[in-house]
Amino acid sequence: MSEDQFTKLYKYIEEFRTDVGKRFEEAASDRADIKGALAELSAQVRDYHNEMKFMSHQIDKLRDAILQIAQETGIKLKVEI
């Protein structure tokens, strides 16, 4: 192999190595972005779930209060709560 061929091969390998390195860095950046988005979405789902539990509890309390008022006043409810 002549020195010129070796130099061309070396340059090609270096360019290839640089290109592969850039692609790995981009992939790592993309994974980090995806991880961040998933963490944010997970937090939003957790918050939503907690809000739904709280609202369900509040609705149960209101239902019990309505039933108690209806019973104590003798009002018959047309809709079953």
N, CA, C and O atoms as a Maestro MAE file, in Angstrom:
{
 s_m_m2io_version
 :::
 2.0.0
}

f_m_ct {
 s_m_title
 :::
 protein
 m_atom[324] {
  # First column is atom index #
  i_m_mmod_type
  r_m_x_coord
  r_m_y_coord
  r_m_z_coord
  i_m_residue_number
  s_m_chain_name
  s_m_pdb_residue_name
  s_m_pdb_atom_name
  i_m_atomic_number
  :::
  1 25 0.845 -1.165 0.000 1 A "MET " " N  " 7
  2 3 0.000 0.000 0.000 1 A "MET " " CA " 6
  3 2 0.896 1.234 0.000 1 A "MET " " C  " 6
  4 15 1.799 1.368 0.826 1 A "MET " " O  " 8
  5 25 0.628 2.117 -0.931 2 A "SER " " N  " 7
  6 3 1.454 3.312 -1.023 2 A "SER " " CA " 6
  7 2 1.064 4.290 0.089 2 A "SER " " C  " 6
  8 15 0.013 4.173 0.720 2 A "SER " " O  " 8
  9 25 1.935 5.234 0.292 3 A "GLU " " N  " 7
  10 3 1.694 6.229 1.336 3 A "GLU " " CA " 6
  11 2 0.451 7.054 1.011 3 A "GLU " " C  " 6
  12 15 -0.285 7.434 1.922 3 A "GLU " " O  " 8
  13 25 0.203 7.337 -0.256 4 A "ASP " " N  " 7
  14 3 -0.970 8.097 -0.681 4 A "ASP " " CA " 6
  15 2 -2.260 7.312 -0.377 4 A "ASP " " C  " 6
  16 15 -3.246 7.880 0.092 4 A "ASP " " O  " 8
  17 25 -2.234 6.015 -0.649 5 A "GLN " " N  " 7
  18 3 -3.403 5.185 -0.367 5 A "GLN " " CA " 6
  19 2 -3.650 5.097 1.138 5 A "GLN " " C  " 6
  20 15 -4.793 5.143 1.591 5 A "GLN " " O  " 8
  21 25 -2.587 4.974 1.893 6 A "PHE " " N  " 7
  22 3 -2.701 4.917 3.341 6 A "PHE " " CA " 6
  23 2 -3.290 6.221 3.878 6 A "PHE " " C  " 6
  24 15 -4.151 6.193 4.758 6 A "PHE " " O  " 8
  25 25 -2.843 7.346 3.367 7 A "THR " " N  " 7
  26 3 -3.342 8.648 3.799 7 A "THR " " CA " 6
  27 2 -4.830 8.776 3.488 7 A "THR " " C  " 6
  28 15 -5.600 9.255 4.321 7 A "THR " " O  " 8
  29 25 -5.242 8.348 2.282 8 A "LYS " " N  " 7
  30 3 -6.650 8.401 1.912 8 A "LYS " " CA " 6
  31 2 -7.483 7.512 2.840 8 A "LYS " " C  " 6
  32 15 -8.555 7.907 3.298 8 A "LYS " " O  " 8
  33 25 -6.980 6.324 3.105 9 A "LEU " " N  " 7
  34 3 -7.686 5.395 3.987 9 A "LEU " " CA " 6
  35 2 -7.790 5.973 5.397 9 A "LEU " " C  " 6
  36 15 -8.841 5.886 6.032 9 A "LEU " " O  " 8
  37 25 -6.719 6.550 5.874 10 A "TYR " " N  " 7
  38 3 -6.712 7.150 7.208 10 A "TYR " " CA " 6
  39 2 -7.735 8.283 7.295 10 A "TYR " " C  " 6
  40 15 -8.497 8.363 8.258 10 A "TYR " " O  " 8
  41 25 -7.748 9.164 6.279 11 A "LYS " " N  " 7
  42 3 -8.715 10.268 6.266 11 A "LYS " " CA " 6
  43 2 -10.145 9.735 6.253 11 A "LYS " " C  " 6
  44 15 -11.011 10.244 6.964 11 A "LYS " " O  " 8
  45 25 -10.388 8.702 5.436 12 A "TYR " " N  " 7
  46 3 -11.726 8.117 5.343 12 A "TYR " " CA " 6
  47 2 -12.165 7.560 6.704 12 A "TYR " " C  " 6
  48 15 -13.290 7.789 7.148 12 A "TYR " " O  " 8
  49 25 -11.266 6.835 7.347 13 A "ILE " " N  " 7
  50 3 -11.594 6.243 8.648 13 A "ILE " " CA " 6
  51 2 -11.834 7.337 9.681 13 A "ILE " " C  " 6
  52 15 -12.756 7.218 10.488 13 A "ILE " " O  " 8
  53 25 -11.052 8.371 9.679 14 A "GLU " " N  " 7
  54 3 -11.230 9.473 10.625 14 A "GLU " " CA " 6
  55 2 -12.562 10.181 10.394 14 A "GLU " " C  " 6
  56 15 -13.261 10.507 11.353 14 A "GLU " " O  " 8
  57 25 -12.921 10.421 9.139 15 A "GLU " " N  " 7
  58 3 -14.206 11.048 8.833 15 A "GLU " " CA " 6
  59 2 -15.362 10.139 9.273 15 A "GLU " " C  " 6
  60 15 -16.358 10.606 9.826 15 A "GLU " " O  " 8
  61 25 -15.212 8.852 9.021 16 A "PHE " " N  " 7
  62 3 -16.235 7.890 9.411 16 A "PHE " " CA " 6
  63 2 -16.379 7.868 10.935 16 A "PHE " " C  " 6
  64 15 -17.495 7.875 11.455 16 A "PHE " " O  " 8
  65 25 -15.267 7.840 11.636 17 A "ARG " " N  " 7
  66 3 -15.285 7.819 13.095 17 A "ARG " " CA " 6
  67 2 -15.934 9.096 13.644 17 A "ARG " " C  " 6
  68 15 -16.715 9.034 14.593 17 A "ARG " " O  " 8
  69 25 -15.622 10.224 13.063 18 A "THR " " N  " 7
  70 3 -16.216 11.491 13.494 18 A "THR " " CA " 6
  71 2 -17.723 11.486 13.255 18 A "THR " " C  " 6
  72 15 -18.496 11.912 14.113 18 A "THR " " O  " 8
  73 25 -18.134 11.001 12.083 19 A "ASP " " N  " 7
  74 3 -19.555 10.938 11.749 19 A "ASP " " CA " 6
  75 2 -20.305 10.016 12.717 19 A "ASP " " C  " 6
  76 15 -21.389 10.358 13.189 19 A "ASP " " O  " 8
  77 25 -19.737 8.870 13.005 20 A "VAL " " N  " 7
  78 3 -20.370 7.936 13.935 20 A "VAL " " CA " 6
  79 2 -20.455 8.556 15.329 20 A "VAL " " C  " 6
  80 15 -21.470 8.413 16.011 20 A "VAL " " O  " 8
  81 25 -19.409 9.233 15.747 21 A "GLY " " N  " 7
  82 3 -19.412 9.899 17.051 21 A "GLY " " CA " 6
  83 2 -20.512 10.942 17.147 21 A "GLY " " C  " 6
  84 15 -21.195 11.038 18.167 21 A "GLY " " O  " 8
  85 25 -20.688 11.728 16.082 22 A "LYS " " N  " 7
  86 3 -21.749 12.742 16.061 22 A "LYS " " CA " 6
  87 2 -23.121 12.082 16.157 22 A "LYS " " C  " 6
  88 15 -24.006 12.560 16.868 22 A "LYS " " O  " 8
  89 25 -23.284 10.980 15.432 23 A "ARG " " N  " 7
  90 3 -24.573 10.283 15.463 23 A "ARG " " CA " 6
  91 2 -24.871 9.732 16.859 23 A "ARG " " C  " 6
  92 15 -26.011 9.794 17.319 23 A "ARG " " O  " 8
  93 25 -23.875 9.207 17.518 24 A "PHE " " N  " 7
  94 3 -24.073 8.721 18.890 24 A "PHE " " CA " 6
  95 2 -24.441 9.869 19.827 24 A "PHE " " C  " 6
  96 15 -25.308 9.714 20.687 24 A "PHE " " O  " 8
  97 25 -23.788 11.015 19.666 25 A "GLU " " N  " 7
  98 3 -24.111 12.177 20.495 25 A "GLU " " CA " 6
  99 2 -25.540 12.645 20.249 25 A "GLU " " C  " 6
  100 15 -26.253 12.987 21.192 25 A "GLU " " O  " 8
  101 25 -25.962 12.662 18.986 26 A "GLU " " N  " 7
  102 3 -27.334 13.055 18.664 26 A "GLU " " CA " 6
  103 2 -28.337 12.069 19.267 26 A "GLU " " C  " 6
  104 15 -29.369 12.473 19.802 26 A "GLU " " O  " 8
  105 25 -28.028 10.782 19.177 27 A "ALA " " N  " 7
  106 3 -28.915 9.760 19.741 27 A "ALA " " CA " 6
  107 2 -29.005 9.918 21.259 27 A "ALA " " C  " 6
  108 15 -30.084 9.780 21.835 27 A "ALA " " O  " 8
  109 25 -27.888 10.203 21.898 28 A "ALA " " N  " 7
  110 3 -27.893 10.395 23.353 28 A "ALA " " CA " 6
  111 2 -28.717 11.618 23.715 28 A "ALA " " C  " 6
  112 15 -29.452 11.602 24.703 28 A "ALA " " O  " 8
  113 25 -28.601 12.679 22.923 29 A "SER " " N  " 7
  114 3 -29.385 13.888 23.166 29 A "SER " " CA " 6
  115 2 -30.878 13.603 22.989 29 A "SER " " C  " 6
  116 15 -31.706 14.060 23.777 29 A "SER " " O  " 8
  117 25 -31.207 12.844 21.946 30 A "ASP " " N  " 7
  118 3 -32.612 12.482 21.712 30 A "ASP " " CA " 6
  119 2 -33.160 11.658 22.871 30 A "ASP " " C  " 6
  120 15 -34.289 11.878 23.308 30 A "ASP " " O  " 8
  121 25 -32.377 10.718 23.369 31 A "ARG " " N  " 7
  122 3 -32.814 9.896 24.508 31 A "ARG " " CA " 6
  123 2 -33.031 10.760 25.746 31 A "ARG " " C  " 6
  124 15 -33.983 10.549 26.497 31 A "ARG " " O  " 8
  125 25 -32.154 11.724 25.956 32 A "ALA " " N  " 7
  126 3 -32.307 12.620 27.104 32 A "ALA " " CA " 6
  127 2 -33.590 13.438 26.970 32 A "ALA " " C  " 6
  128 15 -34.310 13.635 27.949 32 A "ALA " " O  " 8
  129 25 -33.875 13.909 25.762 33 A "ASP " " N  " 7
  130 3 -35.106 14.671 25.532 33 A "ASP " " CA " 6
  131 2 -36.334 13.803 25.795 33 A "ASP " " C  " 6
  132 15 -37.304 14.256 26.404 33 A "ASP " " O  " 8
  133 25 -36.288 12.568 25.339 34 A "ILE " " N  " 7
  134 3 -37.414 11.644 25.542 34 A "ILE " " CA " 6
  135 2 -37.588 11.344 27.026 34 A "ILE " " C  " 6
  136 15 -38.711 11.313 27.529 34 A "ILE " " O  " 8
  137 25 -36.484 11.124 27.722 35 A "LYS " " N  " 7
  138 3 -36.562 10.869 29.167 35 A "LYS " " CA " 6
  139 2 -37.188 12.057 29.892 35 A "LYS " " C  " 6
  140 15 -38.024 11.878 30.778 35 A "LYS " " O  " 8
  141 25 -36.788 13.256 29.520 36 A "GLY " " N  " 7
  142 3 -37.343 14.453 30.147 36 A "GLY " " CA " 6
  143 2 -38.836 14.583 29.882 36 A "GLY " " C  " 6
  144 15 -39.606 14.919 30.781 36 A "GLY " " O  " 8
  145 25 -39.242 14.315 28.641 37 A "ALA " " N  " 7
  146 3 -40.657 14.402 28.295 37 A "ALA " " CA " 6
  147 2 -41.467 13.352 29.053 37 A "ALA " " C  " 6
  148 15 -42.572 13.632 29.516 37 A "ALA " " O  " 8
  149 25 -40.917 12.147 29.179 38 A "LEU " " N  " 7
  150 3 -41.616 11.098 29.922 38 A "LEU " " CA " 6
  151 2 -41.731 11.440 31.405 38 A "LEU " " C  " 6
  152 15 -42.759 11.173 32.027 38 A "LEU " " O  " 8
  153 25 -40.699 12.016 31.960 39 A "ALA " " N  " 7
  154 3 -40.749 12.411 33.375 39 A "ALA " " CA " 6
  155 2 -41.808 13.487 33.587 39 A "ALA " " C  " 6
  156 15 -42.554 13.448 34.566 39 A "ALA " " O  " 8
  157 25 -41.872 14.446 32.667 40 A "GLU " " N  " 7
  158 3 -42.874 15.506 32.780 40 A "GLU " " CA " 6
  159 2 -44.284 14.938 32.628 40 A "GLU " " C  " 6
  160 15 -45.190 15.305 33.376 40 A "GLU " " O  " 8
  161 25 -44.464 14.054 31.670 41 A "LEU " " N  " 7
  162 3 -45.772 13.433 31.465 41 A "LEU " " CA " 6
  163 2 -46.173 12.589 32.672 41 A "LEU " " C  " 6
  164 15 -47.334 12.595 33.082 41 A "LEU " " O  " 8
  165 25 -45.229 11.877 33.228 42 A "SER " " N  " 7
  166 3 -45.485 11.067 34.415 42 A "SER " " CA " 6
  167 2 -45.947 11.942 35.584 42 A "SER " " C  " 6
  168 15 -46.871 11.577 36.310 42 A "SER " " O  " 8
  169 25 -45.315 13.069 35.757 43 A "ALA " " N  " 7
  170 3 -45.709 13.992 36.833 43 A "ALA " " CA " 6
  171 2 -47.113 14.528 36.595 43 A "ALA " " C  " 6
  172 15 -47.900 14.657 37.532 43 A "ALA " " O  " 8
  173 25 -47.425 14.839 35.348 44 A "GLN " " N  " 7
  174 3 -48.762 15.334 35.027 44 A "GLN " " CA " 6
  175 2 -49.821 14.267 35.287 44 A "GLN " " C  " 6
  176 15 -50.889 14.573 35.817 44 A "GLN " " O  " 8
  177 25 -49.537 13.023 34.922 45 A "VAL " " N  " 7
  178 3 -50.483 11.927 35.160 45 A "VAL " " CA " 6
  179 2 -50.675 11.716 36.658 45 A "VAL " " C  " 6
  180 15 -51.799 11.505 37.115 45 A "VAL " " O  " 8
  181 25 -49.591 11.771 37.423 46 A "ARG " " N  " 7
  182 3 -49.671 11.607 38.870 46 A "ARG " " CA " 6
  183 2 -50.532 12.715 39.486 46 A "ARG " " C  " 6
  184 15 -51.383 12.447 40.334 46 A "ARG " " O  " 8
  185 25 -50.303 13.961 39.052 47 A "ASP " " N  " 7
  186 3 -51.099 15.085 39.558 47 A "ASP " " CA " 6
  187 2 -52.570 14.916 39.196 47 A "ASP " " C  " 6
  188 15 -53.444 15.150 40.030 47 A "ASP " " O  " 8
  189 25 -52.848 14.514 37.964 48 A "TYR " " N  " 7
  190 3 -54.222 14.317 37.515 48 A "TYR " " CA " 6
  191 2 -54.895 13.223 38.338 48 A "TYR " " C  " 6
  192 15 -56.049 13.365 38.743 48 A "TYR " " O  " 8
  193 25 -54.178 12.140 38.579 49 A "HIS " " N  " 7
  194 3 -54.721 11.037 39.375 49 A "HIS " " CA " 6
  195 2 -55.062 11.514 40.794 49 A "HIS " " C  " 6
  196 15 -56.123 11.187 41.326 49 A "HIS " " O  " 8
  197 25 -54.173 12.270 41.388 50 A "ASN " " N  " 7
  198 3 -54.428 12.795 42.732 50 A "ASN " " CA " 6
  199 2 -55.630 13.738 42.749 50 A "ASN " " C  " 6
  200 15 -56.428 13.709 43.686 50 A "ASN " " O  " 8
  201 25 -55.761 14.568 41.723 51 A "GLU " " N  " 7
  202 3 -56.917 15.462 41.637 51 A "GLU " " CA " 6
  203 2 -58.211 14.659 41.501 51 A "GLU " " C  " 6
  204 15 -59.222 14.991 42.120 51 A "GLU " " O  " 8
  205 25 -58.174 13.609 40.693 52 A "MET " " N  " 7
  206 3 -59.373 12.789 40.509 52 A "MET " " CA " 6
  207 2 -59.765 12.089 41.815 52 A "MET " " C  " 6
  208 15 -60.950 11.985 42.131 52 A "MET " " O  " 8
  209 25 -58.780 11.612 42.569 53 A "LYS " " N  " 7
  210 3 -59.081 10.992 43.862 53 A "LYS " " CA " 6
  211 2 -59.720 12.006 44.802 53 A "LYS " " C  " 6
  212 15 -60.694 11.693 45.487 53 A "LYS " " O  " 8
  213 25 -59.176 13.219 44.836 54 A "PHE " " N  " 7
  214 3 -59.718 14.268 45.699 54 A "PHE " " CA " 6
  215 2 -61.147 14.620 45.282 54 A "PHE " " C  " 6
  216 15 -62.035 14.728 46.129 54 A "PHE " " O  " 8
  217 25 -61.367 14.798 43.978 55 A "MET " " N  " 7
  218 3 -62.701 15.143 43.491 55 A "MET " " CA " 6
  219 2 -63.705 14.027 43.775 55 A "MET " " C  " 6
  220 15 -64.857 14.300 44.114 55 A "MET " " O  " 8
  221 25 -63.279 12.794 43.642 56 A "SER " " N  " 7
  222 3 -64.158 11.661 43.935 56 A "SER " " CA " 6
  223 2 -64.575 11.684 45.404 56 A "SER " " C  " 6
  224 15 -65.736 11.449 45.736 56 A "SER " " O  " 8
  225 25 -63.628 11.965 46.257 57 A "HIS " " N  " 7
  226 3 -63.915 12.058 47.697 57 A "HIS " " CA " 6
  227 2 -64.903 13.199 47.975 57 A "HIS " " C  " 6
  228 15 -65.837 13.046 48.762 57 A "HIS " " O  " 8
  229 25 -64.684 14.334 47.321 58 A "GLN " " N  " 7
  230 3 -65.587 15.474 47.506 58 A "GLN " " CA " 6
  231 2 -66.999 15.145 47.005 58 A "GLN " " C  " 6
  232 15 -67.983 15.511 47.648 58 A "GLN " " O  " 8
  233 25 -67.101 14.474 45.885 59 A "ILE " " N  " 7
  234 3 -68.408 14.088 45.339 59 A "ILE " " CA " 6
  235 2 -69.117 13.129 46.289 59 A "ILE " " C  " 6
  236 15 -70.323 13.249 46.507 59 A "ILE " " O  " 8
  237 25 -68.381 12.188 46.850 60 A "ASP " " N  " 7
  238 3 -68.973 11.261 47.818 60 A "ASP " " CA " 6
  239 2 -69.517 12.025 49.031 60 A "ASP " " C  " 6
  240 15 -70.603 11.719 49.523 60 A "ASP " " O  " 8
  241 25 -68.770 13.005 49.503 61 A "LYS " " N  " 7
  242 3 -69.231 13.798 50.642 61 A "LYS " " CA " 6
  243 2 -70.499 14.578 50.291 61 A "LYS " " C  " 6
  244 15 -71.424 14.653 51.100 61 A "LYS " " O  " 8
  245 25 -70.544 15.157 49.095 62 A "LEU " " N  " 7
  246 3 -71.730 15.895 48.668 62 A "LEU " " CA " 6
  247 2 -72.934 14.961 48.523 62 A "LEU " " C  " 6
  248 15 -74.045 15.315 48.916 62 A "LEU " " O  " 8
  249 25 -72.714 13.772 47.961 63 A "ARG " " N  " 7
  250 3 -73.792 12.792 47.824 63 A "ARG " " CA " 6
  251 2 -74.346 12.413 49.191 63 A "ARG " " C  " 6
  252 15 -75.561 12.361 49.380 63 A "ARG " " O  " 8
  253 25 -73.462 12.151 50.133 64 A "ASP " " N  " 7
  254 3 -73.910 11.800 51.487 64 A "ASP " " CA " 6
  255 2 -74.705 12.943 52.119 64 A "ASP " " C  " 6
  256 15 -75.714 12.709 52.785 64 A "ASP " " O  " 8
  257 25 -74.243 14.182 51.907 65 A "ALA " " N  " 7
  258 3 -74.955 15.338 52.468 65 A "ALA " " CA " 6
  259 2 -76.334 15.476 51.840 65 A "ALA " " C  " 6
  260 15 -77.306 15.749 52.544 65 A "ALA " " O  " 8
  261 25 -76.437 15.292 50.536 66 A "ILE " " N  " 7
  262 3 -77.735 15.381 49.853 66 A "ILE " " CA " 6
  263 2 -78.683 14.311 50.363 66 A "ILE " " C  " 6
  264 15 -79.854 14.581 50.631 66 A "ILE " " O  " 8
  265 25 -78.170 13.089 50.495 67 A "LEU " " N  " 7
  266 3 -79.011 11.999 50.993 67 A "LEU " " CA " 6
  267 2 -79.477 12.272 52.421 67 A "LEU " " C  " 6
  268 15 -80.632 12.003 52.754 67 A "LEU " " O  " 8
  269 25 -78.610 12.792 53.252 68 A "GLN " " N  " 7
  270 3 -78.965 13.096 54.634 68 A "GLN " " CA " 6
  271 2 -80.020 14.208 54.682 68 A "GLN " " C  " 6
  272 15 -80.991 14.109 55.433 68 A "GLN " " O  " 8
  273 25 -79.836 15.245 53.896 69 A "ILE " " N  " 7
  274 3 -80.820 16.340 53.857 69 A "ILE " " CA " 6
  275 2 -82.169 15.819 53.363 69 A "ILE " " C  " 6
  276 15 -83.210 16.166 53.920 69 A "ILE " " O  " 8
  277 25 -82.155 14.997 52.331 70 A "ALA " " N  " 7
  278 3 -83.400 14.451 51.791 70 A "ALA " " CA " 6
  279 2 -84.102 13.585 52.838 70 A "ALA " " C  " 6
  280 15 -85.323 13.643 52.983 70 A "ALA " " O  " 8
  281 25 -83.337 12.796 53.553 71 A "GLN " " N  " 7
  282 3 -83.929 11.916 54.565 71 A "GLN " " CA " 6
  283 2 -84.514 12.738 55.717 71 A "GLN " " C  " 6
  284 15 -85.623 12.467 56.175 71 A "GLN " " O  " 8
  285 25 -83.768 13.736 56.179 72 A "GLU " " N  " 7
  286 3 -84.228 14.526 57.321 72 A "GLU " " CA " 6
  287 2 -85.410 15.434 56.974 72 A "GLU " " C  " 6
  288 15 -86.222 15.746 57.846 72 A "GLU " " O  " 8
  289 25 -85.513 15.855 55.735 73 A "THR " " N  " 7
  290 3 -86.630 16.727 55.338 73 A "THR " " CA " 6
  291 2 -87.796 15.941 54.752 73 A "THR " " C  " 6
  292 15 -88.862 16.503 54.504 73 A "THR " " O  " 8
  293 25 -87.599 14.648 54.531 74 A "GLY " " N  " 7
  294 3 -88.656 13.817 53.969 74 A "GLY " " CA " 6
  295 2 -88.846 13.987 52.478 74 A "GLY " " C  " 6
  296 15 -89.869 13.570 51.935 74 A "GLY " " O  " 8
  297 25 -87.899 14.579 51.818 75 A "ILE " " N  " 7
  298 3 -87.981 14.762 50.368 75 A "ILE " " CA " 6
  299 2 -87.548 13.469 49.691 75 A "ILE " " C  " 6
  300 15 -86.500 12.908 50.014 75 A "ILE " " O  " 8
  301 25 -88.366 12.998 48.746 76 A "LYS " " N  " 7
  302 3 -88.012 11.798 47.998 76 A "LYS " " CA " 6
  303 2 -87.280 12.233 46.737 76 A "LYS " " C  " 6
  304 15 -87.784 13.042 45.959 76 A "LYS " " O  " 8
  305 25 -86.112 11.697 46.552 77 A "LEU " " N  " 7
  306 3 -85.306 12.054 45.387 77 A "LEU " " CA " 6
  307 2 -85.762 11.254 44.176 77 A "LEU " " C  " 6
  308 15 -85.988 10.049 44.282 77 A "LEU " " O  " 8
  309 25 -85.902 11.913 43.016 78 A "LYS " " N  " 7
  310 3 -86.318 11.246 41.797 78 A "LYS " " CA " 6
  311 2 -85.137 10.499 41.160 78 A "LYS " " C  " 6
  312 15 -85.331 9.507 40.457 78 A "LYS " " O  " 8
  313 25 -83.961 10.966 41.402 79 A "VAL " " N  " 7
  314 3 -82.757 10.362 40.823 79 A "VAL " " CA " 6
  315 2 -81.991 9.686 41.945 79 A "VAL " " C  " 6
  316 15 -81.774 10.267 43.008 79 A "VAL " " O  " 8
  317 25 -81.588 8.458 41.693 80 A "GLU " " N  " 7
  318 3 -80.790 7.757 42.711 80 A "GLU " " CA " 6
  319 2 -79.365 8.260 42.618 80 A "GLU " " C  " 6
  320 15 -78.749 8.266 41.552 80 A "GLU " " O  " 8
  321 25 -78.871 8.672 43.741 81 A "ILE " " N  " 7
  322 3 -77.530 9.238 43.787 81 A "ILE " " CA " 6
  323 2 -76.554 8.181 44.268 81 A "ILE " " C  " 6
  324 15 -75.358 8.450 44.381 81 A "ILE " " O  " 8
  :::
 }
 m_bond[323] {
  # First column is bond index #
  i_m_from
  i_m_to
  i_m_order
  :::
  1 1 2 1
  2 2 3 1
  3 3 4 2
  4 3 5 1
  5 5 6 1
  6 6 7 1
  7 7 8 2
  8 7 9 1
  9 9 10 1
  10 10 11 1
  11 11 12 2
  12 11 13 1
  13 13 14 1
  14 14 15 1
  15 15 16 2
  16 15 17 1
  17 17 18 1
  18 18 19 1
  19 19 20 2
  20 19 21 1
  21 21 22 1
  22 22 23 1
  23 23 24 2
  24 23 25 1
  25 25 26 1
  26 26 27 1
  27 27 28 2
  28 27 29 1
  29 29 30 1
  30 30 31 1
  31 31 32 2
  32 31 33 1
  33 33 34 1
  34 34 35 1
  35 35 36 2
  36 35 37 1
  37 37 38 1
  38 38 39 1
  39 39 40 2
  40 39 41 1
  41 41 42 1
  42 42 43 1
  43 43 44 2
  44 43 45 1
  45 45 46 1
  46 46 47 1
  47 47 48 2
  48 47 49 1
  49 49 50 1
  50 50 51 1
  51 51 52 2
  52 51 53 1
  53 53 54 1
  54 54 55 1
  55 55 56 2
  56 55 57 1
  57 57 58 1
  58 58 59 1
  59 59 60 2
  60 59 61 1
  61 61 62 1
  62 62 63 1
  63 63 64 2
  64 63 65 1
  65 65 66 1
  66 66 67 1
  67 67 68 2
  68 67 69 1
  69 69 70 1
  70 70 71 1
  71 71 72 2
  72 71 73 1
  73 73 74 1
  74 74 75 1
  75 75 76 2
  76 75 77 1
  77 77 78 1
  78 78 79 1
  79 79 80 2
  80 79 81 1
  81 81 82 1
  82 82 83 1
  83 83 84 2
  84 83 85 1
  85 85 86 1
  86 86 87 1
  87 87 88 2
  88 87 89 1
  89 89 90 1
  90 90 91 1
  91 91 92 2
  92 91 93 1
  93 93 94 1
  94 94 95 1
  95 95 96 2
  96 95 97 1
  97 97 98 1
  98 98 99 1
  99 99 100 2
  100 99 101 1
  101 101 102 1
  102 102 103 1
  103 103 104 2
  104 103 105 1
  105 105 106 1
  106 106 107 1
  107 107 108 2
  108 107 109 1
  109 109 110 1
  110 110 111 1
  111 111 112 2
  112 111 113 1
  113 113 114 1
  114 114 115 1
  115 115 116 2
  116 115 117 1
  117 117 118 1
  118 118 119 1
  119 119 120 2
  120 119 121 1
  121 121 122 1
  122 122 123 1
  123 123 124 2
  124 123 125 1
  125 125 126 1
  126 126 127 1
  127 127 128 2
  128 127 129 1
  129 129 130 1
  130 130 131 1
  131 131 132 2
  132 131 133 1
  133 133 134 1
  134 134 135 1
  135 135 136 2
  136 135 137 1
  137 137 138 1
  138 138 139 1
  139 139 140 2
  140 139 141 1
  141 141 142 1
  142 142 143 1
  143 143 144 2
  144 143 145 1
  145 145 146 1
  146 146 147 1
  147 147 148 2
  148 147 149 1
  149 149 150 1
  150 150 151 1
  151 151 152 2
  152 151 153 1
  153 153 154 1
  154 154 155 1
  155 155 156 2
  156 155 157 1
  157 157 158 1
  158 158 159 1
  159 159 160 2
  160 159 161 1
  161 161 162 1
  162 162 163 1
  163 163 164 2
  164 163 165 1
  165 165 166 1
  166 166 167 1
  167 167 168 2
  168 167 169 1
  169 169 170 1
  170 170 171 1
  171 171 172 2
  172 171 173 1
  173 173 174 1
  174 174 175 1
  175 175 176 2
  176 175 177 1
  177 177 178 1
  178 178 179 1
  179 179 180 2
  180 179 181 1
  181 181 182 1
  182 182 183 1
  183 183 184 2
  184 183 185 1
  185 185 186 1
  186 186 187 1
  187 187 188 2
  188 187 189 1
  189 189 190 1
  190 190 191 1
  191 191 192 2
  192 191 193 1
  193 193 194 1
  194 194 195 1
  195 195 196 2
  196 195 197 1
  197 197 198 1
  198 198 199 1
  199 199 200 2
  200 199 201 1
  201 201 202 1
  202 202 203 1
  203 203 204 2
  204 203 205 1
  205 205 206 1
  206 206 207 1
  207 207 208 2
  208 207 209 1
  209 209 210 1
  210 210 211 1
  211 211 212 2
  212 211 213 1
  213 213 214 1
  214 214 215 1
  215 215 216 2
  216 215 217 1
  217 217 218 1
  218 218 219 1
  219 219 220 2
  220 219 221 1
  221 221 222 1
  222 222 223 1
  223 223 224 2
  224 223 225 1
  225 225 226 1
  226 226 227 1
  227 227 228 2
  228 227 229 1
  229 229 230 1
  230 230 231 1
  231 231 232 2
  232 231 233 1
  233 233 234 1
  234 234 235 1
  235 235 236 2
  236 235 237 1
  237 237 238 1
  238 238 239 1
  239 239 240 2
  240 239 241 1
  241 241 242 1
  242 242 243 1
  243 243 244 2
  244 243 245 1
  245 245 246 1
  246 246 247 1
  247 247 248 2
  248 247 249 1
  249 249 250 1
  250 250 251 1
  251 251 252 2
  252 251 253 1
  253 253 254 1
  254 254 255 1
  255 255 256 2
  256 255 257 1
  257 257 258 1
  258 258 259 1
  259 259 260 2
  260 259 261 1
  261 261 262 1
  262 262 263 1
  263 263 264 2
  264 263 265 1
  265 265 266 1
  266 266 267 1
  267 267 268 2
  268 267 269 1
  269 269 270 1
  270 270 271 1
  271 271 272 2
  272 271 273 1
  273 273 274 1
  274 274 275 1
  275 275 276 2
  276 275 277 1
  277 277 278 1
  278 278 279 1
  279 279 280 2
  280 279 281 1
  281 281 282 1
  282 282 283 1
  283 283 284 2
  284 283 285 1
  285 285 286 1
  286 286 287 1
  287 287 288 2
  288 287 289 1
  289 289 290 1
  290 290 291 1
  291 291 292 2
  292 291 293 1
  293 293 294 1
  294 294 295 1
  295 295 296 2
  296 295 297 1
  297 297 298 1
  298 298 299 1
  299 299 300 2
  300 299 301 1
  301 301 302 1
  302 302 303 1
  303 303 304 2
  304 303 305 1
  305 305 306 1
  306 306 307 1
  307 307 308 2
  308 307 309 1
  309 309 310 1
  310 310 311 1
  311 311 312 2
  312 311 313 1
  313 313 314 1
  314 314 315 1
  315 315 316 2
  316 315 317 1
  317 317 318 1
  318 318 319 1
  319 319 320 2
  320 319 321 1
  321 321 322 1
  322 322 323 1
  323 323 324 2
  :::
 }
}
